[in-house]
Structures are given as C-alpha cells and as structure tokens.
Amino acid sequence: MADPEGTLHGDVDWGDLERRPYRLSRSMRWFLASLVAYAALFYYDYSGAAGTYVVGNWAPIRLDWLYLLAVLLFGCFVVLPAVENRGSTVRYWRRFRRHRPAVVAAAFLGVLALVGTFGPLFVGRPGIDLYHQNLPPLGFTVERGPVAYKCLSGNVGTPANPLCAGTWHHPLGTNADGKGMIPLLVTGARVTMLLSLVAAMLIVPLATLVGVVAGYRGGIVDDLLMSYVDVQETVPAFVVYVILIFLVGRSLFLIVVVFGLLSWGGPARVVRGEVVKRKTSTYVRAARSQGASHLAVVRRHILPNVSATVVVATTRQIPVLLLTEAAIAYLGLSDAILYSWGAQIAEGGTSTVTWWIWLFPALALAATIVSVSVVGDALRDTFDPRDA
C-alpha cells in the first residue's frame, strides 16, 4: 500500500509534478515488452506457421491464450512490484505467515499452479485404453469382470483369485475408459487454473474501474453505476450461460466469459466503499489543496491503497466460480473433452465400487476451494490498515 505521509509535506509542487513527462513504470514497461512477444507468438500460431503444435506438444486453445495473458499480468503487476518493494513485501509476509494454515494453503495453491500450467506438457492428455478399464489404485483390489474388465499383464484374476489389483503403471487407478487418474487430475488442475486466473483477469480491472469511478465521483455517477451493479446481480449468470450454450455451444471459454463478466459487482462495491473512505482522508485533501488534479490523486493515492482490497474481494469470488463450474460439469453442460474435476465426479457418480473415480477429484476440488478461502481470509488480515 502507498505511504500517505509523503503527501503531507508543504514543499510538494503538484503543478510541477504534473507538467513533467509521464514515465511508464517498470511493471508497465515489462508488460508492454511481454505483450509484444505474446502477440508475435499468437500470430505465429494463428497464421498456421506453427503447424499443429506451437512449443513441444502444446496445441493452445482460445482459453490458453487468455490464461497466458493473465499470467503476464500477474507476473508484471503483482510479482515484479513485490520484488521491487522488498520492504513492504517482507512486512506483509511476516503478517501473513502468522496464519499457519494460510501458509500451507498458499503452498498447495502454488503447487497446483505449477501442475496446472506445466503438468499437461509431461503427462499429456488422458488416453482411452480399453484393456485397462476401472483398475483400482495401488494397494487395492476389485473383482475381475463386473468392474475391471481386463487386468494388466501379471495381474490377471483366476478362478481361485478373481481379483484385479492396482499397479505402479496406474498408481491412482483408471476410469471406465481406461484413462489414468493422474492425467485426469492434472487436466482438472489445468481447467481450475484457467478458470481462476482468467476470471480474475476480468473481475479485477472491471471491479477496480467501476468502484473507483463510483466512489470518487459520487453523485449521479455513483448512483448510476451502483444501480447497474444492482441490476446485474439480479441476473443469474447460470441462466445466461444455459441460454448461450444453445447459441454458441458448450465451452469453458463461455463459462469464463459469462461468469467473469457477471461476477465483478461484489468486488466493485467493496472497492467503492474503500474509495469513499480514502477520498476524505487527510493526505488526499492535502494533495488537492496543493493543486493536484483528480487524475493525479486517483493514480498516486487512491489506486495504490485499494489494490489490496480488490484482490481480497476477488479471492472471495474464485471459490464460487470453481463450485459453479463443477456443478455445470456435473450436470453435463460443460465441454466434455476438458475433463474438469466436476465432470470426473459426475462420471464416478456415487459408486462405492469404483470410488477412486470420484473421490480423488472431489478431494482435489475441496482442497482447492478451502485453500483459496483460507488464503483470502489471511490476505484480508494482512492488508487491513488497522493492523499496520
């Protein structure tokens, strides 16, 4: 967060500061340079010069490009400023690590991000193998015939021992199509990361823009924007998605766009409330009295002090989006080829025989949602000005 004390000195010449040429921050310069490379790679793919794969065995879809853009934004405007402002980062980290469960949850989310981003490059897409259907996890057995139609070599059941045991080849077992549970879980992690980061990329700027404009301008502008938020929040995003799938078809891209564009109202209200408090603070009134323009006040004092607020508010929306996507997949209304955790849970159903098909993705989904919620609560306590 910005230090407001520096704005109280009487020798600040705001007129001189605003006449100086505006210099891009290091984060913005890195982002623009990365954006050029991003655009070149995008053109290389869509022009057909790359063939089937762009890098290795990576054949990106539309959502992959949005995910890559979200990663660039996160790296340039979150990671890089954290590295540059080491003093503030260390201070916040000391507050954050007091919440031991949040540290564990953050470590889990970090591993999930790595698995979801790079895991598919190593394990590939889940492949159908009709010779290895419904194999149990390592250390467990199922009856051959009713469940495991065919066993792995060396594991074939006999009349005396009609059981199939799990093997190291598929340590977490396989589903009814013979797809290994490990590639399925990795693919589900990828879907989770795509949904979370891309939705956050849509929610954060929209919530920040609307919240800052409404809170700082006030009056009729505030009334109009907040009235629109009220109307938007009465429109169920699920209903909008169901209507649109009949027009454009099922896809994770559609889920992200619909729920991302209709889920920023809550964070915008939180940002608006924070801006209303900030604009009457001493350092903002001092800057205005010394000739600072509204744009300068917003850029130098309001935005730096509400950035943490919108991030914390967004972490409250991510678990809801993950549960919504899982429910949509469970109902069979999502893209079936993406193998999200919700789709895997639906495939496993409530069977107690092939329990591993639904249990592992259910545990992964539950751990992710709990981790995001715990980290969000810890971030709220970390960035709370009353704790500073």
C-alpha positions in Angstrom: 0.0 0.0 0.0 1.2 3.5 -0.6 2.6 5.6 2.2 0.3 8.6 2.6 2.6 10.5 4.9 4.8 11.7 2.0 1.9 13.8 0.6 1.7 16.0 3.7 4.9 17.9 3.1 4.3 21.5 2.1 7.1 21.6 -0.4 5.3 19.3 -2.9 4.7 21.2 -6.1 1.9 19.3 -7.8 1.8 21.6 -10.7 5.4 20.9 -11.5 4.9 17.2 -11.0 2.0 17.1 -13.5 4.0 19.1 -16.1 6.7 16.6 -16.1 6.5 13.9 -18.9 4.7 10.8 -17.6 7.1 7.9 -17.3 5.9 4.4 -17.6 6.6 2.3 -14.5 8.9 -0.7 -14.7 5.9 -3.0 -14.4 4.2 -1.4 -17.4 7.4 -1.5 -19.5 7.9 -5.2 -18.8 4.2 -5.8 -19.6 4.4 -4.0 -22.9 7.6 -5.9 -23.9 6.0 -9.2 -22.9 2.9 -8.2 -24.8 4.9 -7.8 -28.0 6.3 -11.3 -27.6 2.8 -12.6 -26.7 1.4 -11.0 -29.9 4.2 -12.5 -32.0 3.6 -16.0 -30.6 -0.2 -15.6 -31.1 0.3 -14.6 -34.7 2.8 -17.5 -35.2 0.1 -19.9 -34.1 -2.9 -18.5 -35.8 -1.1 -17.8 -39.1 -0.6 -21.5 -39.4 3.2 -21.2 -39.5 3.5 -23.2 -36.2 1.6 -26.2 -37.6 -0.2 -28.4 -35.0 2.0 -27.6 -32.0 3.5 -24.2 -31.0 6.0 -25.4 -28.5 6.7 -29.1 -27.9 3.3 -30.9 -27.8 1.4 -27.7 -26.8 -1.5 -27.0 -29.1 -3.1 -24.0 -27.4 -6.9 -23.3 -27.5 -8.5 -19.9 -27.1 -8.6 -20.1 -23.4 -4.9 -20.9 -23.2 -4.1 -17.5 -24.8 -6.3 -15.8 -22.2 -4.5 -17.8 -19.5 -1.1 -16.8 -20.8 -2.2 -13.1 -20.8 -3.4 -13.5 -17.2 0.0 -15.0 -16.2 1.7 -12.0 -17.8 -0.5 -9.5 -15.9 0.1 -11.4 -12.7 3.8 -11.5 -13.2 4.2 -7.9 -14.2 1.8 -6.2 -11.8 2.0 -8.5 -8.8 5.2 -10.4 -8.7 7.5 -7.7 -10.1 6.2 -4.9 -7.7 6.6 -7.4 -4.8 10.2 -8.0 -5.7 10.9 -4.3 -6.2 9.2 -3.2 -2.9 11.1 -5.7 -0.8 10.5 -3.8 2.5 6.7 -3.8 2.1 6.8 -7.4 0.9 8.8 -8.6 3.9 6.4 -6.7 6.2 3.4 -8.2 4.7 4.9 -11.7 4.6 5.6 -11.5 8.3 1.9 -10.8 9.0 0.8 -13.4 6.5 2.9 -16.2 8.0 1.3 -15.8 11.4 -1.6 -17.7 9.8 0.0 -21.1 9.6 -3.0 -22.7 7.8 -2.8 -20.0 5.2 0.9 -20.7 4.5 0.1 -24.3 3.9 -2.9 -23.4 1.7 -0.7 -20.9 -0.3 1.9 -23.7 -0.8 -0.8 -26.0 -2.0 -2.1 -23.4 -4.5 1.5 -22.8 -5.7 1.9 -26.5 -6.4 -1.5 -26.6 -8.1 -0.5 -23.6 -10.3 2.7 -25.4 -11.4 0.8 -28.7 -12.0 -2.0 -27.0 -13.9 0.4 -24.9 -16.0 3.2 -27.4 -16.8 1.7 -30.8 -15.9 -0.1 -31.4 -19.2 3.2 -31.0 -21.0 4.6 -34.0 -19.2 1.7 -36.3 -18.7 -0.2 -35.5 -21.9 -3.9 -35.8 -22.4 -5.7 -38.7 -20.9 -5.9 -41.5 -23.5 -8.5 -44.3 -23.8 -7.2 -47.8 -23.0 -9.9 -50.4 -23.2 -7.5 -53.1 -21.8 -7.1 -51.3 -18.5 -10.6 -50.2 -17.5 -11.6 -49.5 -13.9 -8.3 -50.5 -12.4 -8.2 -49.7 -8.7 -5.4 -47.6 -7.1 -2.2 -49.2 -6.0 -2.8 -51.4 -2.9 -6.5 -52.0 -3.6 -8.3 -54.8 -5.5 -11.6 -55.2 -7.3 -13.4 -58.1 -8.8 -12.4 -59.0 -12.3 -15.4 -59.0 -14.7 -18.1 -56.8 -13.1 -15.7 -53.9 -12.5 -12.2 -54.4 -14.1 -13.0 -55.9 -17.5 -9.3 -56.7 -18.2 -6.4 -56.6 -15.9 -2.8 -55.6 -16.5 -0.3 -58.2 -17.5 0.7 -60.3 -14.5 -2.4 -59.2 -12.6 -5.0 -61.3 -14.2 -7.6 -62.8 -11.9 -8.0 -66.6 -11.8 -11.0 -68.7 -10.7 -9.2 -69.2 -7.4 -8.4 -65.5 -7.1 -10.7 -63.5 -9.3 -9.3 -60.1 -8.2 -7.5 -57.3 -10.1 -5.0 -55.3 -8.1 -3.7 -51.8 -8.7 -0.2 -51.5 -10.2 2.5 -48.9 -10.4 1.6 -48.3 -14.0 -1.6 -46.6 -12.8 -1.0 -45.8 -9.2 -4.3 -44.0 -8.7 -6.2 -46.3 -10.9 -8.2 -45.8 -14.2 -11.7 -44.9 -15.1 -14.3 -46.8 -17.2 -12.4 -45.7 -20.4 -9.1 -46.8 -19.1 -7.8 -43.2 -18.7 -5.3 -42.9 -15.9 -6.5 -40.9 -12.9 -3.2 -39.0 -12.7 -3.5 -37.4 -16.2 -7.2 -36.8 -15.4 -6.3 -35.0 -12.2 -3.6 -32.9 -13.9 -6.1 -31.9 -16.7 -8.6 -30.9 -14.0 -5.9 -28.8 -12.3 -5.3 -27.1 -15.7 -9.0 -26.3 -16.0 -9.1 -24.9 -12.5 -6.1 -22.6 -13.1 -7.6 -21.5 -16.4 -10.9 -20.6 -14.8 -9.4 -18.9 -11.7 -6.8 -16.7 -13.4 -8.8 -15.7 -16.5 -11.9 -14.9 -14.4 -9.7 -12.8 -12.0 -8.2 -11.1 -15.1 -11.7 -10.0 -16.0 -13.0 -9.2 -12.4 -10.1 -7.2 -11.1 -9.9 -4.4 -13.7 -13.7 -4.1 -14.1 -14.3 -4.0 -10.3 -11.5 -1.5 -9.8 -12.6 0.8 -12.6 -16.3 0.9 -11.6 -15.6 1.0 -7.9 -13.0 3.8 -8.2 -15.1 6.0 -10.5 -18.3 5.5 -8.5 -16.6 6.1 -5.1 -14.5 9.1 -6.2 -17.0 10.9 -8.4 -20.1 10.2 -6.2 -23.4 11.9 -7.0 -25.3 10.8 -10.1 -22.3 8.8 -11.4 -22.2 6.7 -8.3 -26.0 6.2 -8.3 -26.0 5.1 -12.0 -23.1 2.7 -11.6 -24.3 1.1 -8.4 -27.8 0.8 -9.9 -26.3 -1.1 -12.8 -24.5 -3.3 -10.3 -27.8 -4.0 -8.6 -29.5 -4.9 -11.9 -26.5 -7.1 -12.9 -26.6 -9.0 -9.6 -30.2 -9.9 -10.1 -29.4 -11.7 -13.4 -28.3 -15.3 -12.7 -25.1 -16.0 -14.6 -26.0 -19.7 -14.7 -29.2 -18.8 -16.6 -27.3 -16.6 -19.0 -24.8 -19.5 -19.6 -27.6 -22.0 -20.3 -29.2 -19.7 -22.8 -25.9 -19.0 -24.6 -24.9 -22.7 -24.9 -27.9 -23.1 -27.3 -26.5 -20.3 -29.4 -22.7 -20.8 -29.4 -22.3 -24.3 -27.8 -20.7 -25.6 -24.6 -17.2 -24.5 -23.7 -15.1 -23.5 -20.8 -14.3 -20.2 -22.6 -18.0 -19.4 -22.4 -18.2 -20.2 -18.7 -15.2 -17.9 -18.0 -16.5 -15.0 -20.1 -20.1 -15.2 -18.7 -19.2 -15.7 -15.0 -16.2 -13.3 -15.2 -18.3 -10.5 -16.7 -21.2 -11.0 -14.3 -19.2 -11.6 -11.1 -17.4 -8.3 -10.5 -20.3 -6.5 -8.8 -19.5 -7.6 -5.3 -15.8 -6.6 -5.5 -16.8 -3.3 -7.2 -19.0 -2.4 -4.2 -16.1 -3.2 -1.8 -13.7 -1.0 -3.8 -16.3 1.8 -3.9 -16.6 1.7 -0.2 -12.9 1.9 0.3 -12.5 4.8 -2.1 -15.3 6.7 -0.3 -13.2 6.5 2.9 -9.9 7.3 1.2 -11.1 10.4 -0.7 -11.9 12.2 2.6 -8.6 11.3 4.2 -6.1 13.9 5.2 -3.4 13.1 2.6 -5.9 13.3 -0.2 -7.3 16.6 0.9 -3.7 17.9 1.4 -2.8 16.9 -2.2 -6.0 18.5 -3.6 -5.2 21.7 -1.6 -1.7 21.9 -3.2 -3.1 21.7 -6.7 -3.1 18.0 -7.5 -5.6 17.1 -10.2 -8.3 14.4 -9.7 -6.4 12.1 -12.0 -3.2 12.6 -10.1 -4.9 11.9 -6.8 -6.5 8.7 -8.1 -3.3 7.5 -9.7 -0.9 8.3 -6.9 -3.1 7.8 -3.8 -6.4 6.1 -4.4 -5.4 3.2 -6.7 -2.3 2.1 -4.6 -4.4 2.0 -1.5 -7.4 0.0 -2.9 -5.4 -2.6 -4.9 -5.2 -4.9 -1.9 -8.9 -4.5 -1.3 -9.9 -5.7 -4.8 -7.5 -8.6 -4.6 -9.0 -9.8 -1.4 -12.5 -9.3 -2.7 -11.7 -11.3 -5.8 -10.4 -14.3 -3.7 -14.0 -14.5 -2.3 -15.4 -14.9 -5.8 -13.0 -17.6 -7.0 -14.4 -20.5 -4.8 -17.9 -19.6 -6.0 -16.7 -19.8 -9.6 -15.0 -23.1 -9.1 -18.1 -24.6 -7.4 -20.3 -23.3 -10.2 -18.1 -24.8 -12.9 -18.1 -28.1 -11.1 -21.9 -28.0 -10.9 -22.2 -27.2 -14.6 -19.9 -30.0 -15.5 -21.7 -32.4 -13.1 -24.9 -31.6 -15.0 -23.2 -32.3 -18.3 -23.5 -28.7 -19.5 -19.7 -28.1 -20.0 -17.2 -29.1 -22.6 -16.9 -32.9 -22.2 -13.4 -33.1 -23.6 -11.9 -30.9 -20.9 -12.2 -33.5 -18.1 -12.7 -30.9 -15.3 -12.9 -32.2 -11.8 -16.7 -31.7 -11.8 -17.0 -33.9 -14.9 -14.8 -36.6 -13.3 -17.0 -36.5 -10.1 -20.1 -36.9 -12.3 -18.6 -39.8 -14.2 -17.8 -41.6 -10.9 -21.3 -40.9 -9.6 -21.8 -42.3 -6.1 -20.4 -45.8 -6.8 -18.8 -47.4 -3.8 -17.1 -50.0 -6.1 -15.2 -47.6 -8.4 -14.9 -45.0 -5.6 -11.5 -43.7 -6.8 -13.0 -42.2 -10.0 -15.0 -39.6 -8.0 -13.1 -39.4 -4.7 -9.7 -38.1 -5.9 -11.2 -35.2 -8.0 -13.6 -34.4 -5.2 -10.7 -34.2 -2.7 -8.7 -32.0 -5.1 -11.7 -29.7 -5.7 -12.4 -29.4 -1.9 -8.8 -28.7 -1.1 -8.6 -26.0 -3.7 -11.7 -24.2 -2.6 -10.7 -24.4 1.1 -7.2 -23.2 0.3 -8.4 -20.2 -1.7 -10.8 -19.2 1.1 -8.1 -19.6 3.8 -5.6 -17.5 1.8 -8.2 -14.9 1.1 -9.0 -14.5 4.8 -5.3 -14.3 5.6 -4.8 -11.6 2.9 -7.6 -9.6 4.4 -5.9 -9.6 7.8 -2.5 -8.9 6.2 -3.6 -5.9 4.3 -6.0 -4.5 6.9 -4.8 -0.9 7.6 -5.8 -1.3 11.2 -3.0 -4.0 11.6 -0.4 -1.8 10.1 
